[in-house]
Amino acid sequence: MADPAVEALRFIDPSCENPSSEQMQAIRIIHDEHRSLAAVLHGMLYLVHQIRDRGTRPDFGLLGAMTYYIDAFPERFHHPKEDQYLFRLLRMRRPDAALLLDRLESEHRAGAEKIRTLEQALARYQHGGAAEFSNFLAAVEAYAAFHWDHMRAEEAELLPLAEQHLSPGDWEAIDAAFLGHTDPMQGAKPGAEYEALFSRIVNLAPPPIGLGPAPPRA
């Protein structure tokens, strides 16, 4: 059920009503990109829990690829498009959404700092051995919880507002960015790099999270 307070503040702007079915493709893309990131986070949690609970030997090549993906994909590809297109246009249309947008943008900045903590914890674990594992496990769990909460807020709170209040012209610009025509960081079609990295992770990761060989015990 829609929040009555949000509905009471809704702008009366006919240009914001009923974008065509061909528009709002960015919403589908955001959901798809969230699912890809969630899959890598889930896989990383699975691996560290296998190390903790079953004594599985760490695959630092795979852990490094996963860490690189959750750094490069959201921070360099996904979040800039949200900030520069979706968030900016929704802030113009719905000034009353400023608190939500400020929080999500702040979490984008915080995520960049948290991924540095995760990278450092992985490096210490790789070079310092088992004594550093508990810190790495804590960093993985903390980052996964943080990012899942962030994605949940975007999907449950932000996207419904965008669907209701952005105009067809807004969606044309947003869709172009998310379809790869206007990426603010890397030019057209940069997503292929991350698709290839995601495929590599799937092929390296052991069952049940991927297609690679079962890992040896430590």
Residue frames relative to the residue before (quaternion, step in Angstrom):
aa qw qx qy qz dx dy dz
M 1.0000 0.0000 0.0000 0.0000 0.00 0.00 0.00
A 0.4952 -0.6686 0.4669 0.2998 3.57 -0.96 0.88
D 0.5260 -0.6191 0.4855 0.3230 3.56 -1.14 0.69
P 0.4297 -0.7203 0.4668 0.2804 3.66 -0.59 1.03
A 0.6205 0.5470 -0.3533 0.4370 3.59 1.04 -0.68
V 0.6472 0.5002 -0.3145 0.4816 3.57 1.03 -0.81
E 0.6586 0.5138 -0.3143 0.4511 3.56 0.92 -0.87
A 0.6478 0.5305 -0.3244 0.4401 3.60 1.01 -0.77
L 0.7129 0.4427 -0.2465 0.4848 3.57 1.15 -0.62
R 0.4321 0.7392 -0.4400 0.2708 3.55 1.29 -0.14
F 0.4607 -0.6855 0.4933 0.2729 3.56 -0.94 0.94
I 0.3240 -0.6922 0.6040 0.2262 3.55 -1.14 0.67
D 0.2681 0.7547 -0.5302 0.2784 3.53 0.05 1.36
P 0.3228 -0.7906 0.4785 0.2045 3.61 -0.14 1.20
S 0.6161 0.5678 -0.3650 0.4060 3.60 1.06 -0.60
C 0.6681 0.5002 -0.3022 0.4605 3.58 1.23 -0.38
E 0.5903 0.6115 -0.3596 0.3850 3.59 1.22 -0.10
N 0.9044 0.0335 0.0027 0.4253 3.48 -1.25 0.74
P 0.0242 -0.7730 0.6330 -0.0358 3.62 0.30 1.16
S 0.5807 -0.6096 0.4055 0.3559 3.56 -1.10 0.64
S 0.6582 -0.5330 0.3662 0.3855 3.54 -1.28 0.42
E 0.6185 0.5417 -0.3538 0.4461 3.60 1.19 -0.43
Q 0.6517 0.4954 -0.3178 0.4784 3.58 1.23 -0.33
M 0.7302 0.4093 -0.3344 0.4331 3.53 -1.38 0.00
Q 0.2512 0.7688 -0.5436 0.2246 3.59 1.06 0.72
A 0.5528 0.6215 -0.3898 0.3952 3.57 1.17 -0.52
I 0.6050 0.5605 -0.3699 0.4277 3.60 1.04 -0.65
R 0.6462 0.5003 -0.3170 0.4813 3.58 0.96 -0.84
I 0.6634 0.5102 -0.3080 0.4525 3.58 0.93 -0.89
I 0.6320 0.5236 -0.3347 0.4631 3.60 0.98 -0.82
H 0.6438 0.5058 -0.3236 0.4743 3.59 0.93 -0.87
D 0.6652 0.5046 -0.3105 0.4544 3.61 0.90 -0.90
E 0.6736 0.4880 -0.2998 0.4672 3.58 0.94 -0.89
H 0.6146 0.5276 -0.3445 0.4745 3.58 1.08 -0.66
R 0.6538 0.5104 -0.3249 0.4543 3.59 0.94 -0.83
S 0.6406 0.5181 -0.3326 0.4589 3.60 0.98 -0.77
L 0.6694 0.4845 -0.3011 0.4759 3.57 0.91 -0.89
A 0.6430 0.5205 -0.3264 0.4573 3.59 0.96 -0.84
A 0.6313 0.5381 -0.3379 0.4448 3.59 1.01 -0.74
V 0.6620 0.4845 -0.3100 0.4805 3.59 0.97 -0.80
L 0.6395 0.5135 -0.3277 0.4690 3.60 0.98 -0.79
H 0.6402 0.5128 -0.3206 0.4737 3.57 0.97 -0.86
G 0.6574 0.5160 -0.3097 0.4535 3.58 0.95 -0.87
M 0.6557 0.5046 -0.3161 0.4641 3.56 0.97 -0.81
L 0.6324 0.5157 -0.3296 0.4749 3.59 1.00 -0.77
Y 0.6286 0.5385 -0.3334 0.4514 3.57 0.98 -0.86
L 0.6767 0.5047 -0.3026 0.4425 3.59 0.86 -0.93
V 0.7035 0.4507 -0.2973 0.4621 3.59 0.80 -0.91
H 0.6354 0.5073 -0.3430 0.4704 3.60 1.08 -0.56
Q 0.6064 0.5296 -0.3511 0.4780 3.59 1.14 -0.56
I 0.6244 0.5190 -0.3355 0.4777 3.58 1.04 -0.74
R 0.6884 0.4901 -0.2781 0.4567 3.58 0.91 -0.94
D 0.7997 0.3708 -0.1612 0.4438 3.56 0.76 -1.11
R 0.8056 0.2735 -0.1141 0.5131 3.59 1.07 -0.71
G 0.4764 -0.6997 0.4281 0.3166 3.56 1.22 0.02
T 0.2687 0.7803 -0.5205 0.2194 3.58 1.15 0.58
R 0.4835 -0.6621 0.4897 0.2969 3.55 -1.02 0.81
P 0.4517 -0.7042 0.4632 0.2924 3.65 -0.78 0.90
D 0.2477 -0.7219 0.6290 0.1479 3.54 -1.09 0.83
F 0.2055 -0.8343 0.4994 0.1112 3.57 0.03 1.28
G 0.5697 0.5711 -0.3907 0.4434 3.59 1.15 -0.43
L 0.6845 0.4668 -0.2748 0.4879 3.57 0.94 -0.91
L 0.6525 0.5054 -0.3196 0.4655 3.59 0.90 -0.86
G 0.6479 0.5145 -0.3147 0.4652 3.58 1.04 -0.74
A 0.6445 0.5092 -0.3232 0.4699 3.59 1.00 -0.79
M 0.6477 0.5112 -0.3166 0.4678 3.59 0.99 -0.81
T 0.6554 0.5088 -0.3120 0.4629 3.58 0.95 -0.88
Y 0.6413 0.5125 -0.3237 0.4704 3.56 0.98 -0.82
Y 0.6453 0.5301 -0.3272 0.4421 3.60 0.93 -0.85
I 0.7359 0.4140 -0.2583 0.4695 3.60 0.76 -0.96
D 0.5770 0.5027 -0.3872 0.5142 3.58 1.30 0.01
A 0.7762 0.4067 -0.2229 0.4270 3.54 0.47 -1.22
F 0.6831 0.5203 -0.3213 0.3994 3.60 0.82 -0.91
P 0.7522 0.3518 -0.2609 0.4924 3.66 0.62 -0.89
E 0.7262 0.4781 -0.2767 0.4093 3.58 0.78 -0.96
R 0.7851 0.3344 -0.1743 0.4913 3.63 0.97 -0.75
F 0.7755 0.3391 -0.1585 0.5084 3.58 1.17 -0.49
H 0.7723 0.3886 -0.2015 0.4605 3.60 0.66 -1.10
H 0.7294 0.4567 -0.2633 0.4359 3.59 0.65 -1.07
P 0.6301 0.5327 -0.3759 0.4218 3.67 0.86 -0.69
K 0.6523 0.5008 -0.3274 0.4653 3.62 0.99 -0.71
E 0.6229 0.5202 -0.3439 0.4724 3.58 1.02 -0.72
D 0.6874 0.4987 -0.2912 0.4404 3.59 0.81 -1.02
Q 0.7830 0.4021 -0.1951 0.4327 3.56 0.68 -1.12
Y 0.7598 0.3214 -0.1921 0.5314 3.60 1.14 -0.41
L 0.7758 0.3673 -0.2201 0.4634 3.59 0.32 -1.21
F 0.7141 0.4476 -0.2743 0.4631 3.60 0.69 -1.04
R 0.6591 0.5266 -0.3193 0.4317 3.60 0.89 -0.91
L 0.7070 0.4542 -0.2751 0.4671 3.59 0.86 -0.91
L 0.6446 0.5010 -0.3371 0.4689 3.58 1.01 -0.70
R 0.6070 0.5439 -0.3556 0.4574 3.61 1.05 -0.65
M 0.6427 0.5146 -0.3202 0.4686 3.60 1.05 -0.73
R 0.7222 0.4462 -0.2438 0.4689 3.59 0.92 -0.92
R 0.8080 0.1609 -0.0457 0.5649 3.58 1.02 -0.79
P 0.1547 -0.8147 0.5524 0.0845 3.62 0.20 1.17
D 0.6137 0.5621 -0.3538 0.4268 3.60 1.14 -0.55
A 0.6200 0.5283 -0.3473 0.4646 3.62 1.26 -0.14
A 0.3387 0.7912 -0.4671 0.2026 3.59 1.29 0.10
L 0.6466 0.5281 -0.3438 0.4299 3.62 0.90 -0.82
L 0.6542 0.4997 -0.3081 0.4768 3.58 0.96 -0.86
L 0.6832 0.4838 -0.2922 0.4624 3.58 0.86 -0.96
D 0.6239 0.5271 -0.3446 0.4627 3.59 0.98 -0.76
R 0.6574 0.5139 -0.3121 0.4542 3.58 0.94 -0.88
L 0.6875 0.4792 -0.2945 0.4593 3.60 0.86 -0.92
E 0.6488 0.4960 -0.3251 0.4768 3.60 0.99 -0.75
S 0.6245 0.5252 -0.3364 0.4701 3.59 1.05 -0.73
E 0.6495 0.5043 -0.3172 0.4724 3.58 1.03 -0.74
H 0.5781 0.5508 -0.3828 0.4647 3.60 1.09 -0.55
R 0.6778 0.4744 -0.2959 0.4774 3.59 0.91 -0.89
A 0.6561 0.5100 -0.3151 0.4584 3.58 0.96 -0.84
G 0.6089 0.5738 -0.3521 0.4195 3.58 1.04 -0.72
A 0.6279 0.5368 -0.3385 0.4504 3.56 1.02 -0.76
E 0.6617 0.4845 -0.3068 0.4831 3.59 1.05 -0.71
K 0.6574 0.5210 -0.3132 0.4454 3.58 0.97 -0.83
I 0.6423 0.5123 -0.3429 0.4555 3.59 1.02 -0.67
R 0.5877 0.5445 -0.3780 0.4640 3.62 1.14 -0.53
T 0.6272 0.5297 -0.3311 0.4651 3.59 1.02 -0.79
L 0.6574 0.5072 -0.3061 0.4657 3.58 0.98 -0.87
E 0.6509 0.5150 -0.3184 0.4578 3.59 0.92 -0.86
Q 0.6674 0.4983 -0.3011 0.4643 3.57 0.94 -0.86
A 0.6443 0.5158 -0.3229 0.4633 3.58 1.01 -0.78
L 0.6349 0.5133 -0.3323 0.4722 3.60 1.04 -0.74
A 0.6526 0.5108 -0.3231 0.4570 3.61 0.91 -0.86
R 0.6612 0.4968 -0.3165 0.4646 3.60 0.95 -0.81
Y 0.6434 0.5133 -0.3224 0.4676 3.58 1.03 -0.75
Q 0.6667 0.5100 -0.3117 0.4451 3.57 0.89 -0.89
H 0.7807 0.3433 -0.1791 0.4905 3.59 0.91 -0.85
G 0.7305 0.4309 -0.2382 0.4732 3.58 1.19 -0.46
G 0.4943 -0.7040 0.4043 0.3107 3.56 1.26 -0.10
A 0.8344 -0.2887 0.1726 0.4366 3.51 -1.41 -0.18
A 0.5825 0.5993 -0.3795 0.3968 3.59 1.07 -0.56
E 0.7059 0.4444 -0.2523 0.4904 3.58 1.19 -0.53
F 0.4463 0.7292 -0.4468 0.2634 3.60 1.24 -0.12
S 0.6554 0.5372 -0.3427 0.4054 3.62 0.83 -0.90
N 0.6422 0.5113 -0.3274 0.4679 3.59 1.04 -0.70
F 0.6465 0.5048 -0.3201 0.4740 3.58 1.03 -0.76
L 0.6238 0.5340 -0.3315 0.4646 3.59 0.97 -0.82
A 0.6677 0.4987 -0.3036 0.4618 3.59 0.88 -0.91
A 0.6532 0.5154 -0.3166 0.4555 3.59 1.01 -0.80
V 0.6408 0.5117 -0.3253 0.4709 3.61 0.99 -0.81
E 0.6811 0.4886 -0.2980 0.4567 3.59 0.83 -0.95
A 0.6628 0.5044 -0.3129 0.4565 3.59 0.95 -0.83
Y 0.6736 0.4873 -0.3120 0.4599 3.58 0.90 -0.86
A 0.6459 0.5214 -0.3288 0.4504 3.60 0.92 -0.84
A 0.6635 0.4969 -0.3118 0.4644 3.61 0.88 -0.88
F 0.6375 0.5319 -0.3199 0.4564 3.58 0.97 -0.86
H 0.7413 0.4309 -0.2554 0.4468 3.56 0.72 -1.03
W 0.6081 0.5302 -0.3638 0.4656 3.61 1.05 -0.58
D 0.6375 0.5118 -0.3322 0.4704 3.61 0.98 -0.78
H 0.6464 0.5241 -0.3168 0.4552 3.58 1.00 -0.84
M 0.6816 0.4776 -0.2946 0.4697 3.59 0.83 -0.93
R 0.6232 0.5412 -0.3391 0.4514 3.58 1.03 -0.76
A 0.6547 0.5059 -0.3136 0.4659 3.60 0.97 -0.84
E 0.6377 0.5200 -0.3383 0.4566 3.58 0.96 -0.77
E 0.7262 0.4486 -0.2577 0.4527 3.57 0.83 -0.96
A 0.7346 0.4299 -0.2415 0.4661 3.61 0.97 -0.80
E 0.7907 0.3151 -0.1526 0.5022 3.59 1.04 -0.73
L 0.7468 0.4346 -0.2408 0.4421 3.58 0.74 -1.04
L 0.7136 0.4849 -0.2899 0.4143 3.59 0.65 -1.07
P 0.6284 0.5118 -0.3720 0.4525 3.67 0.93 -0.62
L 0.6285 0.5143 -0.3392 0.4747 3.62 1.03 -0.68
A 0.6545 0.5130 -0.3161 0.4566 3.57 0.95 -0.87
E 0.6315 0.5359 -0.3329 0.4508 3.60 0.96 -0.83
Q 0.7182 0.4745 -0.2536 0.4413 3.57 0.92 -0.90
H 0.8516 0.3007 -0.0678 0.4239 3.54 0.81 -1.02
L 0.5988 0.5369 -0.3944 0.4445 3.63 1.14 -0.12
S 0.4710 -0.7005 0.4749 0.2489 3.54 -1.08 0.80
P 0.6724 -0.4653 0.3685 0.4422 3.61 -1.23 0.19
G 0.6466 0.5157 -0.3242 0.4592 3.59 1.03 -0.73
D 0.6061 0.5416 -0.3433 0.4707 3.56 1.08 -0.73
W 0.6927 0.4843 -0.2830 0.4534 3.58 0.85 -0.99
E 0.5824 0.5661 -0.3864 0.4372 3.59 1.08 -0.54
A 0.6840 0.4704 -0.2835 0.4800 3.59 0.94 -0.91
I 0.6693 0.5016 -0.3034 0.4565 3.58 0.92 -0.90
D 0.6548 0.5105 -0.3165 0.4589 3.59 0.91 -0.88
A 0.6321 0.5375 -0.3400 0.4426 3.58 0.96 -0.82
A 0.6568 0.5058 -0.3136 0.4632 3.57 0.97 -0.84
F 0.7381 0.4320 -0.2470 0.4556 3.57 0.78 -0.99
L 0.6342 0.5020 -0.3400 0.4798 3.58 1.18 -0.38
G 0.6086 -0.6078 0.3313 0.3879 3.59 1.28 -0.01
H 0.5005 0.6694 -0.4332 0.3373 3.59 1.23 -0.01
T 0.8089 0.1301 -0.0287 0.5726 3.59 1.09 -0.71
D 0.0884 0.7981 -0.5899 0.0850 3.56 0.39 1.15
P 0.4323 -0.7491 0.4340 0.2522 3.63 -0.68 1.02
M 0.7294 0.4495 -0.2372 0.4579 3.60 1.16 -0.42
Q 0.8660 0.1681 -0.0058 0.4709 3.55 0.79 -1.01
G 0.5888 -0.5811 0.3912 0.4033 3.60 1.16 0.07
A 0.7578 -0.4092 0.2651 0.4336 3.55 -1.34 -0.07
K 0.8871 0.1199 -0.0945 0.4357 3.50 -1.31 0.70
P 0.2719 0.7814 -0.5340 0.1741 3.64 0.88 0.73
G 0.5250 0.6804 -0.4040 0.3135 3.59 1.18 -0.40
A 0.5266 0.6465 -0.4170 0.3618 3.61 1.16 -0.42
E 0.5992 0.5667 -0.3628 0.4338 3.61 1.07 -0.70
Y 0.7134 0.4470 -0.2591 0.4733 3.57 0.91 -0.91
E 0.5861 0.5487 -0.3693 0.4680 3.58 1.13 -0.55
A 0.6572 0.5003 -0.3091 0.4715 3.58 0.98 -0.84
L 0.6533 0.5015 -0.3180 0.4696 3.59 0.99 -0.80
F 0.6277 0.5244 -0.3368 0.4665 3.59 0.99 -0.78
S 0.6485 0.5083 -0.3182 0.4689 3.61 0.96 -0.84
R 0.6297 0.5241 -0.3353 0.4651 3.59 1.02 -0.78
I 0.6445 0.5178 -0.3248 0.4593 3.60 0.94 -0.84
V 0.6438 0.5218 -0.3200 0.4592 3.59 0.94 -0.90
N 0.7104 0.4607 -0.2632 0.4623 3.58 0.93 -0.88
L 0.6639 0.4746 -0.3055 0.4906 3.60 1.20 -0.39
A 0.6535 0.5550 -0.3225 0.4012 3.58 0.99 -0.82
P 0.4596 -0.6939 0.4790 0.2790 3.59 -0.96 0.81
P 0.6102 -0.4936 0.4421 0.4342 3.58 -1.28 0.20
P 0.6133 -0.1401 -0.7714 -0.0959 1.61 -2.19 1.25
I 0.5761 0.6249 -0.3809 0.3642 3.62 1.21 0.07
G 0.8108 0.1213 -0.0572 0.5698 3.58 1.21 -0.29
L 0.6050 -0.5856 0.4256 0.3316 3.54 -1.35 -0.25
G 0.5063 0.6801 -0.4127 0.3328 3.58 1.24 0.03
P 0.6824 -0.4774 0.3442 0.4335 3.59 -1.29 0.00
A 0.5935 -0.5483 0.4485 0.3821 3.53 -1.24 0.46
P 0.4490 -0.7088 0.4662 0.2804 3.62 -0.88 0.83
P 0.4839 -0.6398 0.4962 0.3322 3.60 -1.15 0.52
R 0.5365 -0.5840 0.4896 0.3625 3.53 -1.28 0.35
A 0.5732 -0.5880 0.4431 0.3596 3.55 -1.21 0.52
